[in-house]
Amino acid sequence: MKLIVPMAGRGTRVRPHSHVTPKPLLKVRGQSIVERIVDTFSQVLPAPPDDGVFVLGPDFGNEIRDQLTALCDERGITPHFPVQEEALGTAHAVGCAEGHLQGEGVVVFADTLFGLSDAVTLGDADVMAFVREVEDPSRFGVAVRDGERVTELIEKPDDPVSNEALIGIYYLRELAQLKDGIDHVIDSDLKGAGGEYQLTDALDYRLQQGDVFTTAGVDAWMDCGTIPALLETTGRVLERESDDLHQGTVTDSVVHDPVYIGPDATVKNAVVGPHVSIEEGATVSNAVVRDSIVFAGGEVENAVLADSVIGRDAAIDQRVQSLNVGDHSQINVELRS
């Protein structure tokens, strides 16, 4: 069983936090997005993944590979790191993993978090596409049905032909058939939405060739693609995962749960919450913080923050209301009466 995770995108909508850390490696309540994806599928597939194939950008350094290797080693998964040299679309991204596109596997784009509570099996189908009903299907790829049968996949349709949005997760009996669809799209120069090679078109080609498609819903679908979405999703995850929240040290403080305080994190003389995630080794002191994220090693002191994201090892010492501060930044303001 292979897990194919395209993650070469630059994550521009969550900058500055993606300048150093790829979006799939950003933490949500103590776990990175990609770590949550691996663990979810290890629990619901007929067999856990043997190979983790992470399609990286050309400028991704060894630190990123080391993090992904450690994640896989802990779970008995063999990591692989093909590179997408140029961003030419979702089909092209998956196609960059061509050396691994054979056998059973899952392709999942690491832009969202999702909930799957039940085991999934293909049954008689060749492909299972995971979907979620949406109000505006023009923003997504959609699955078109004739009764129970999936007849077409369309990327960002102009007309509302279906409200079943494809959420970027596909379970395939034979990845080589997907490679055939990708090769067809690229060799025929069939560019779709955005002038790029779309995986939806590659899958639709396989559908028209006679592959049997089915769909499955998810319990939750939570966007991580923008700063506001990341904050909202973190709040939802804190509500859903309320056990073992306080792992760090809390001294002379008021905590309005749900608040995650990671290992070696410190909260002192502060009021925090609700919906705050203070990641490993971060510090909040003499401050009021709500609806915010403080990434690993971040420091917030003498501040009043809401709807804020403080990057790794960043230091804030300022009375402000809302901040979006990247890794290793420092903001200090002298307060005068």
Secondary structure, DSSP 8 states (H G I E B T S, - for coil): -EEEEE--S--GGGTTTTTTS-GGGSEETTEEHHHHHHHHHHHHSSS--SEEEEEB-TT--HHHHHHHHHHHHHHT-EEE--B-SS---HHHHHHTTGGG--SSEEEE-TTEEEE--S----TT-SEEEEEEE-S-GGGSEEEEEETTEEEEEEES-SS----EEEEEEEEES-HHHHHHHHHHHHHTT---GGGS--HHHHHHHHHHTT--EEEEE-SEEEE-SSHHHHHHHHHHHHHH--TT-B-SEEES-EE-SSEEE-TT-EEES-EE-SSEEE-TT-EEES-EEESEEE-TT-EEES-EEES-EE-TT-EEES--S--EE-TT-EEE-----
